[in-house]
Amino acid sequence: FRAARETARHIQDNGSDIVFLNGFNATILGYLLRRLLPPNLPILSTYHGTYFPRTMVERVKAAVFDRLERRFIQRHASAVIAVSRHSATVLKGKGVPAEKLRVLHNGIAPGMPLITPKTHSAARGQQDAVKIITVSRLNEAKGIDVLLRAFSGAAQKYPKAELEIVGSGELEDELKSLAVSLGVSDRTHFLGNRIDIAHLLSEADIFAMTSRQENHSVAILEAMRAGLPLVVTDVGGNSESIEHGQEGFLVADLDSAAAEERMSELIGSPDLRARLGQSARTRFETNFQSGIMIKNLHGIISEFFGKK
């Protein structure tokens, strides 16, 4: 309540034209602001998707936040910005009017310095050591167990293939045990949280992500920026980032066999990796740089100037 009063005072003292709420915490604050601010002051809200709850407590929490956020968007927000068409469709299915929905894909900086896409030599073929990388939280939603099973199959065909898993989470010990049971612990490297993601990506050959749920993955955009071919699950907004067969491959959720097949295809073909990786880099530069996102956001905000 104190935050709402102070924020409302700041908005009024500075003559703000628009209030921009980012995420569900800010949406809760928005309920109070709506009552403290002039009714014609535009309020824009962003939508990043629902929780992936693991426990009964989290399921209750997710339901409460989801309902609060949806009701605010329906009743009080002038518009809602979804990070993918998938997320916008979810909101529409929950009763949010279509005229309130805007889609703004995530964007990231091109890199400082600019990341050079990895080159691949076809001369050494499958004898090359090939490094597969994923960057992810180690929780149920991210499906690292599916990735490990897929990698174990590919590793049998390609003894020099390696997997790097960047990130941490509550399933880390369980996943390490799974790698042991699958016989790939010697070629699976759990790197934990890192601040040199760009460097790790630049040293890799393939990016893989077998998430059970995504909205618009920044990790995928970082892999595209690095010029890596991708194998990712066809969930959420992933198909809005890459096109199947163009920048990489989309596989069905929980289908470790399909992920194994596509990873093996990339491991065995340096030329294919190079072609898809370059396409990924080009698509990133065309669609997902931060400057593009900022320009598109400016366009959305501009719709509401002068409406208070």
N, C-alpha and C positions, 0 to 999 in steps of 0.2 A: 504493500500500500504506500509506503514511503517512497519507493522507487517510482511508482505511478505518479504521485504528486509532484516529485522533483522533475520527472520527465515532462509532464504536462506543462509545468511552469517554464521549463527550458524551451519547449516548442512554442509556447505563446510569446515569451520574451523575444525570441529570435524570428518571429513571423514566418515559421516554417510553412511551406506550401504543401508538403506531402509527408506522411509518416510511413516509414518502411520497416516492416517487422520481419525478422529472419529467424525461422525455426519455431518449434512449438512453445519454447519458454517465452519467447517474445509475444507469441499469440495470446498466451494467458495474460500477459501484461496488457495486451490490446483490449481485453474486456474492460479493464479499469480506465484505460485511456479514452475509449469511446465515450464514456460517461463524463469525462473531465474536459473533453475537447469539443469545439464546435461540430455539430452534426454533419456539416458539409465539407469538413477537412478530409481529403482522400486518405485512406489507409490501404496500403498494399501489403500483402502477406506472401511469404514463400512457403512452398511445400516440398519437403525432402523425402516423403514416404513414411510408412508406418514402421513400428518396431518389429523386430523378430524375437518375440519373448521366449524365454527358456523355462521359467518357473511359473507357478501359479500366481505368485505376487507380481511378477513382471507382466503376465497376461492381463491381470486386473489393471495394472498401471497403464499398459498399452491401450486397453479399451477406453479408459478414462481420458487419456491425452488425445486419442484419436477422435473421440466424440467432441471434446471441447474444441479441438482445432477445426473440425468440420463445421460445427455450429457457428463458430466465429466467422469462418469464411462465408458461410451461407447468409448470415444475417448482417454482418458488420463490415467486412472487407469490401473495398471498391473493386479489387481484383486480386487474384492469386497467381503467383508465378510458380509453375511446376518445372522441375529440372529435366523432365523428359515427357514425350508424348504419352508414354506408358503411365506416368504419374498423373498426367492430366486426365487420362481415360479412367483411372481409378477414382479420382475425385468426381468426375461426371457421373460415374456409376453410383456414387454415394449421395447424389442429389445436388451437387454444386452446379449452379447454372452455367451453361457453356459460355455465355457472354462474359463471365467473370474470369475465364481461364486464359492464361498466357503460358507459352512454353519458352523456357530459356535454358538451353543446354549449358552445362558447365564448360569453363574454359580455363586453361592454365598458361603460364608464361612460356614463351618459346624456348627459354633456357639461356642462362648466362654463364659461360659462353654457349653459343648454339651447339646442341648435341649433334654429332655427325652420325648418321645411320650406319650400323655395322655392315661391313662388307663380308661376303661369304665366298670362299673358294670352292669351286666344283671339282678341282683337281684331286683332292684327297677323299671326296665322296663320303661314304658312311664311316670311314676310318677316323674322320675328324671327331674330336671330343666336342660334344654339343651340350650347351648349358641351357636348361629350362628354368625360368624364374617366375615366381609369383610374389606379389606384395599384398598382404592381407592381414586382417585380424584373424586370430586363431579361435574362431567360435563356430557354432553350428551353421549360422547363416552363410558362411563363406565356403563351406563344402570342401575343405582341404582333405578330408578323408577320401572323397571321390577322386581328387587329383592324385593322391598317393596310390590309389588302386590303378588308376590309368597309367601312371608313371611306372609302376612295377611291371606292367605288361610290356610297355615300350622298352624298358630297361633289359628285358630278356632278349629282345631282338638286337638292341644296340648297347653293348657292354660299356661303351665310353660315354653314354649319356649321364648327365648329372642334373639334380634338381635343387634349386635354392629357394627356400621359403623365408621371406622377409616379413617380420611382424611377430606379435606376441598375443597371448590370450589364454582364456581359462582351459582350453583344450590342448595346450602345448604338450604336456606329459603324455596324454592319451594318444596324440598324433605321433609322437616319437616312438611310443610302444607299437603303434600300427606299422610304422616304417620298419621296425625290427621284425615283426611277424611276417611282413611281406618280403623280407630279405633284401631291402634296399636302403637300410640305414647307413651303409658305408658310402652311398652315393646321394644321400639326401642330407642337405645342410640346413639346419635351422639357425638363421642368422640373427633372430631377435629384432628389436626395433633399431633402425639405422637412420642416420641423417645423410648418408651418401647414396640415396636411392638412384639418382641420375647416373652416378658412376657404375653402380651395380647393373643397371639396365644396359648401359653401354657395353658391358663385358658379356652380356648374355646373348643367346641366339634365338630363343623362343619365349614368348610370354604366355602363361596359361592361367586361367581363372575359372574355377568350377563352382561359382557361387550358386546358392539356392535362391537368392534374392538380391536384386540391385535396382537402383533407380537411374542414376547416370554416373557410372564409376569413374572417378578421377584416376585411379590406378591404371585403368585401360588407356586413358588419355596420355598418361605418362609413358606407357609402353609404346603407344603410337608415335609420340614425340621422339622417342629413341630409335624409331625405325625398326621395330620388332614385329615379326608376324605373330598373330595371336590365335589361341584356341580358347574360346570362352563359352559359357553356357548361354543359351538363348532365353534369358530371363530379363524382366524389367526393360530398361532402356539400352541393353547391350547391343541390340540390333540397330539402334540409332547411331551407335558409335562406329560399328564396322558392318560391312556387307559381306555375306558369306561368299567365300571364294575370291574376294577382292583384297581385303587387308588381312584376312585370316579365315578361321572357320568358326561357325556357331554350332554347338552341339546341344542335344536335349539335356534338360536338368536331370541330374543323378545318373546319367548314362556314361559310366566310366569306360565302357567298351568303345563308344564313339569317340570319347576324348583320347583314348589310347590310340585309336586308328589315325586320328588327325595329327597327333603329336608324332607318331611314327612316320607319317607321310612327310612331315616337315624335317624331322631328324635325318631322313634318308635323302633329302633333296636340297642341297645348298642353293641351287638356282631358284627353287620355289620360295625358300626363305627370303632370298634377296628380293625377289619380285614382290612378294606380299608385304615385306617390310618397307620397301620404298613406297608402295601404295599407301601403307599405313601412315608413313611420315607425311605424304602429300595430303591425305585426307585431314590429318591433324592441322596442317598449316592452313588449309582452306576453311575449316569449319570450327576448330576448337581452341584456337589461341585466345588468350585472355582479352586481347584487344577487341576481338569479334564479340565476345560475350558482353563486354562493357558497352560497345556500340549498340548491341541489341537491347541491353538493359536501359540504356538512355532512351531508346525509342519507346519502350514501354512506359517509363516514367513520364516522358513528354506528353503522353496521352492525357495525363491528369493535371498538368500545369494549368493554373488559372481557374480551377473548378471549385476552389474553397469559397 
